[in-house]
Amino acid sequence: MGNTITYLYKNKKVSDTAVKHAFNLLSIYTGIKFIEDNVAPQIVYNGNIAIPDFDPIEAIIDRISLRGSLGLAQNNKLIDDQTGLYLSGIVGKFVDTLVEKEFIVKPAKPINLWPENYRFACAVTHDVDIIRRSVLGSFKLCFKSDPPGGIRGFIDSLKNAMGNVDNPYDKFEQWIEIEKNLDIKSTFFVFDGKREHRFDPKYKTNDIFNSLNSIQKAGNEIALHSGIKRSDGSNLPSLKDANENVINNKISGIRPHYLSAALPDYWQKASEAGFSYSSCLGYDESIGYFSKIDLPFIPFDLEADKPIKIVEIPITLMDGGLFGGRYDNPVTAANDLIEKVSNNGGLLVLDWHQRVLYERDYPGWGDAFKQIIEAVKNKSGVFIRMDEIAKLFNPITQGN
């Protein structure tokens, strides 16, 4: 858009630091350069940019600080806010007001974050939680009232133990082939290897060393999947270093197992450990946008009155949430979400666990993934890796 606009903004509910951060984000989202000017500003809050229903700057800070949402990050409860709008809608309303006041010409799209010919974006991710369907675990599953995989799953696991077939959950090469055929790249979140909680994954990074090499050679990203005990962000630097040594590459992103993150501490510690982005927010029992945040953002710590130099990229659509029985037609539910994000210009983040290509346990989950990817393409969405999204925010995260 190439516009530069000066502003003066005063609101006792929002600190000067928070105001500057919100305008910095608006610059990233819209392509408009906003510069504070206390002498001769073009726009003045409560003057000619006021939106009747809400204050856009305060609304943005409410979103990215999770203000008023006690326990929000821990229990994944959706909250209402003063606007009822998604984050992209807040930005869009602000841009519409600038157009109405003739500060800018109406842009082709209010969210100018994505490449020129694309209105919205999609990032594909995989959590690597369980790498092996063990014989003992398979035997126990047979006694469930509705056992996934049934007796055939147990037989597959037994054959693997005898050396006759690959483990049913070893699907890394299959994912690589699927995504090669779909012409997309993805991010694999791999466990940090330090098991300290009974619900943590049971493998170490070296256990899948060859698969990780294949993933990277195919142009995909490896990120860190932190354990449940790391919800406070402790010990992240040493875990990051250890896993970087295994994969012989830098790790940019982190996502907590079971989305276990005490915020904002987890964000701060991840930033200090050198991560460029985190992916803490989302749902595992349903689909949709956590607190209506449909864009990546840089969090703001209200208590410390400062931005946290890390990009948060929330999950939108997790496989378990889609197929957990809440939706009569999972693919239709996913398509409805794609329709919404394509209209809003936001970001769709998929999270498909690597093991769900095992059809006996997860019938149709792999096919649904392919259908969702094709639906995104049909809506002219751009596919972008998580680390590439983080780089779009470098002017803020690098302190410029």
C-alpha positions in Angstrom: 0.0 0.0 0.0 3.0 2.3 0.5 1.2 4.7 2.9 2.8 6.5 5.8 0.4 7.9 8.5 1.3 9.9 11.6 -0.8 9.5 14.8 -1.4 10.8 18.3 -3.1 8.5 20.6 -4.0 8.8 24.3 -6.0 6.4 26.3 -5.5 5.9 30.0 -6.4 2.2 29.7 -3.5 1.6 27.4 0.1 2.5 28.1 2.3 4.4 25.6 4.4 1.3 25.1 1.3 -0.8 24.4 0.0 1.8 21.9 3.3 1.8 20.0 3.3 -2.0 19.9 -0.2 -2.1 18.6 0.6 0.4 15.8 3.8 -1.6 15.0 1.6 -4.7 14.5 -0.8 -2.7 12.4 2.1 -1.7 10.2 3.0 -5.4 9.7 -0.6 -6.5 9.1 -1.6 -3.7 6.7 1.6 -2.4 5.0 0.9 1.1 6.2 3.7 2.7 8.2 2.4 4.3 11.3 4.6 6.9 13.0 3.9 8.7 16.3 3.8 12.5 16.0 2.9 14.6 19.0 3.2 17.9 17.1 1.2 17.6 13.8 -0.4 14.2 13.6 -2.6 13.2 10.8 -4.9 11.1 13.0 -5.8 11.7 16.6 -7.6 9.2 18.9 -11.1 10.4 19.8 -10.9 12.7 16.8 -11.2 11.6 13.3 -10.3 7.9 13.6 -12.6 6.9 16.3 -14.7 3.9 15.5 -18.1 4.2 17.1 -18.4 0.7 18.7 -14.9 0.2 20.1 -11.3 1.5 20.3 -9.2 -0.6 17.9 -5.9 -0.1 19.7 -7.3 -1.2 23.0 -9.0 -4.1 21.3 -5.7 -5.3 19.8 -3.9 -5.1 23.1 -6.8 -7.0 24.8 -6.3 -9.7 22.2 -2.5 -10.1 22.3 -2.2 -9.8 26.0 -5.1 -12.1 26.8 -6.4 -9.4 29.1 -9.4 -10.3 31.3 -9.0 -14.0 30.5 -8.0 -15.5 33.8 -6.7 -19.1 33.2 -7.3 -18.7 29.5 -4.0 -20.1 28.3 -4.3 -23.1 30.7 -7.8 -24.3 30.1 -8.5 -23.2 26.5 -11.8 -21.5 27.3 -13.0 -19.1 24.6 -13.8 -15.6 25.9 -15.9 -12.8 24.5 -14.5 -9.3 24.0 -15.7 -5.8 23.5 -15.8 -6.0 19.7 -17.1 -9.5 18.9 -14.7 -9.4 16.0 -11.8 -11.6 15.0 -8.4 -10.0 15.1 -8.4 -9.6 11.4 -11.8 -7.9 11.7 -10.4 -5.4 14.1 -7.6 -4.6 11.7 -10.1 -4.5 8.8 -12.4 -2.0 10.6 -9.5 0.2 11.3 -8.4 0.2 7.7 -12.1 0.9 6.6 -12.1 3.9 8.8 -8.9 5.3 7.3 -10.4 4.8 3.9 -13.7 6.5 5.0 -11.7 9.5 6.3 -9.7 9.6 3.0 -6.3 9.0 4.6 -5.7 6.1 2.3 -7.2 4.7 -0.9 -9.2 1.5 -0.4 -6.7 -1.4 -0.6 -7.3 -4.7 -2.5 -7.1 -6.5 0.9 -7.0 -5.0 4.4 -4.6 -7.7 5.7 -1.5 -7.2 3.6 0.7 -9.7 5.4 0.7 -12.4 2.8 2.2 -12.4 -0.7 0.5 -10.1 -3.2 -1.7 -12.6 -5.0 -3.0 -14.3 -1.9 -5.6 -13.2 0.5 -5.0 -15.7 3.3 -2.4 -18.3 4.3 -2.2 -21.8 5.6 0.6 -23.5 7.6 0.8 -27.2 8.0 2.3 -28.8 11.2 2.7 -32.2 12.7 3.0 -33.1 16.4 5.2 -36.2 16.9 3.8 -37.6 20.1 3.7 -41.4 19.7 6.2 -43.0 17.3 5.4 -46.7 18.1 2.3 -48.8 18.5 3.7 -51.2 21.0 2.5 -54.8 21.4 1.6 -54.2 25.1 -0.3 -51.0 24.3 -2.0 -52.7 21.3 -3.1 -55.6 23.6 -4.6 -53.2 26.1 -6.5 -51.4 23.4 -8.3 -54.7 22.5 -10.1 -54.6 25.8 -11.7 -51.2 25.1 -15.4 -51.1 24.3 -14.7 -49.6 20.9 -11.0 -50.4 20.3 -9.2 -48.3 17.7 -7.7 -50.7 15.2 -9.2 -53.7 16.9 -7.5 -57.1 16.8 -6.0 -56.2 13.4 -4.1 -53.3 15.0 -2.7 -55.7 17.6 -1.6 -58.1 14.8 0.1 -55.3 13.0 2.0 -54.4 16.1 2.9 -58.0 16.8 4.2 -58.4 13.2 6.3 -55.3 13.7 7.8 -56.7 16.9 8.7 -59.9 15.0 10.4 -57.8 12.3 8.0 -58.6 9.5 6.5 -55.1 8.9 7.2 -51.5 9.8 5.6 -50.1 12.9 2.1 -48.9 12.2 2.9 -45.4 13.5 6.1 -44.9 11.5 4.5 -42.6 8.9 7.3 -40.0 8.3 8.2 -41.1 4.8 4.5 -41.3 3.9 3.9 -37.7 5.0 6.9 -36.6 3.0 5.5 -38.2 -0.1 2.0 -36.9 0.4 3.2 -33.4 0.9 5.6 -33.6 -2.0 2.6 -34.6 -4.2 0.6 -31.7 -2.8 3.5 -29.3 -3.3 3.6 -28.1 0.3 6.1 -27.9 3.1 5.4 -28.5 6.7 6.8 -28.2 10.3 7.3 -31.3 12.5 7.2 -30.6 16.3 9.6 -33.2 17.8 9.6 -34.0 21.5 12.6 -32.6 23.5 13.5 -36.1 24.8 13.4 -35.3 28.5 10.5 -37.3 29.8 9.4 -36.0 33.2 5.6 -36.5 33.2 3.6 -39.6 32.6 1.8 -38.1 29.7 5.0 -36.9 27.9 6.1 -38.8 24.8 8.3 -41.8 25.4 10.9 -41.4 22.7 14.2 -39.5 22.3 15.2 -37.4 19.3 17.9 -39.9 18.3 15.2 -42.6 18.0 13.9 -41.0 14.8 17.2 -39.6 13.6 17.0 -41.0 10.1 13.4 -39.8 9.7 14.4 -36.3 10.8 17.1 -36.2 8.2 14.6 -37.2 5.5 12.2 -34.5 6.7 14.8 -31.8 6.4 16.1 -33.0 3.1 12.6 -32.7 1.7 12.5 -29.0 2.7 10.5 -29.3 5.8 11.1 -27.7 9.2 12.0 -29.4 12.6 10.7 -27.5 15.7 10.6 -28.4 19.4 7.7 -30.1 21.2 8.3 -29.3 24.9 7.2 -31.6 27.7 4.4 -30.9 30.2 6.9 -30.0 33.0 8.2 -27.2 30.8 4.9 -25.3 31.0 6.8 -22.6 33.0 9.4 -22.3 30.2 12.2 -23.8 32.4 15.3 -25.5 30.9 14.4 -24.5 27.3 17.9 -23.3 26.3 19.6 -26.7 27.1 16.8 -28.7 25.4 17.0 -26.5 22.3 20.8 -26.9 22.2 20.6 -30.7 22.6 18.1 -31.1 19.9 19.9 -28.8 17.5 23.0 -30.9 17.9 21.0 -34.0 17.0 19.4 -32.6 13.8 22.5 -30.5 13.0 20.3 -27.5 12.3 18.9 -24.5 14.1 15.4 -24.8 15.7 13.2 -21.7 15.4 9.9 -22.8 16.9 8.4 -24.4 19.9 5.0 -25.9 20.8 4.1 -27.3 24.2 2.8 -30.9 24.5 -0.9 -30.8 25.4 -0.6 -27.0 24.8 0.7 -26.9 28.4 2.0 -23.3 28.7 1.7 -20.8 31.6 1.5 -17.5 29.8 3.1 -15.1 29.5 6.1 -16.8 31.3 6.4 -19.5 28.7 6.6 -16.9 25.9 9.2 -14.9 27.8 11.4 -17.9 28.5 11.1 -19.2 25.0 12.1 -15.8 23.7 15.1 -15.7 26.0 16.1 -19.3 24.8 16.3 -18.0 21.2 13.1 -19.3 19.7 11.6 -17.1 17.0 8.1 -18.3 17.4 5.8 -20.4 19.6 2.5 -22.2 19.0 0.8 -22.3 22.4 -2.8 -21.4 21.7 -5.5 -23.6 20.3 -8.0 -26.3 20.9 -7.7 -30.1 21.1 -11.4 -30.9 21.5 -12.8 -28.6 18.8 -11.7 -26.4 16.0 -11.5 -22.6 15.5 -9.6 -19.6 16.6 -8.5 -19.2 20.2 -10.1 -16.1 21.5 -10.8 -15.1 17.9 -7.1 -14.6 17.2 -6.8 -15.5 13.5 -3.5 -13.8 12.8 0.0 -14.5 14.2 1.0 -11.8 16.7 3.7 -10.7 19.1 2.4 -10.9 22.7 2.3 -8.0 25.1 3.0 -8.5 28.8 0.7 -6.1 30.6 2.4 -6.5 34.0 5.9 -5.8 32.6 4.5 -3.3 30.2 6.5 -4.6 27.2 6.2 -6.7 24.1 7.6 -10.2 24.3 9.9 -10.7 21.4 8.5 -13.9 20.0 5.8 -14.5 17.4 2.8 -16.6 18.6 1.2 -18.7 15.8 -2.0 -20.3 17.2 -3.3 -23.6 16.0 -6.7 -23.4 14.1 -7.5 -27.0 13.2 -6.2 -30.0 15.0 -7.0 -33.5 13.8 -8.3 -34.7 17.2 -10.6 -31.7 17.6 -12.0 -32.3 14.1 -12.6 -36.0 14.5 -13.4 -36.1 18.2 -17.1 -36.7 17.5 -18.2 -33.1 17.8 -18.9 -32.6 14.1 -21.3 -34.7 12.0 -19.2 -34.1 8.9 -15.6 -33.2 9.8 -14.6 -32.2 6.3 -17.7 -29.9 6.0 -16.8 -28.3 9.3 -13.2 -27.7 8.1 -14.5 -26.2 4.8 -16.7 -23.8 6.7 -13.6 -22.6 8.6 -11.6 -22.3 5.4 -14.4 -20.2 4.0 -14.3 -17.9 7.0 -10.5 -17.4 7.0 -10.4 -16.9 3.2 -12.9 -14.0 3.6 -11.1 -12.5 6.6 -7.5 -12.7 5.2 -6.2 -14.6 8.3 -4.1 -17.7 8.9 -5.1 -21.3 9.0 -2.8 -23.5 11.0 -3.3 -27.3 10.7 -2.0 -29.8 13.2 -2.0 -33.4 12.0 -0.2 -35.9 14.2 2.2 -38.1 12.2 0.6 -41.4 13.4 -2.9 -40.7 12.1 -2.0 -42.0 8.6 -2.5 -45.5 10.2 -5.9 -46.2 8.8 -7.0 -48.9 11.3 -6.8 -46.4 14.2 -7.7 -43.3 12.3 -9.9 -44.1 9.3 -10.2 -41.2 6.9 -8.0 -38.8 8.7 -5.3 -38.8 6.0 -7.9 -38.4 3.2 -9.5 -35.5 5.1 -6.1 -33.8 5.3 -5.7 -34.0 1.5 -9.3 -32.6 1.0 -8.5 -29.7 3.3 -5.3 -28.9 1.5 -7.2 -28.9 -1.8 -9.9 -26.7 -0.4 -7.3 -24.1 0.7 -5.8 -24.2 -2.8 -9.2 -23.7 -4.4 -9.7 -20.6 -2.2 -6.3 -19.3 -3.4 -4.6 -19.6 -0.1 -0.8 -19.5 0.1 1.1 -22.2 2.0 3.8 -21.0 4.2 6.0 -22.6 6.8 5.9 -21.6 10.5 9.4 -20.2 10.5 8.7 -18.2 7.4 5.7 -16.6 9.2 7.9 -15.6 12.1 10.3 -13.8 9.7 7.5 -11.5 8.6 7.6 -10.0 12.1 11.4 -9.4 12.2 11.2 -5.6 12.3 9.5 -5.9 15.7 11.2 -9.0 17.2 14.6 -7.7 16.3 13.8 -4.4 18.1 13.7 -2.2 15.0 
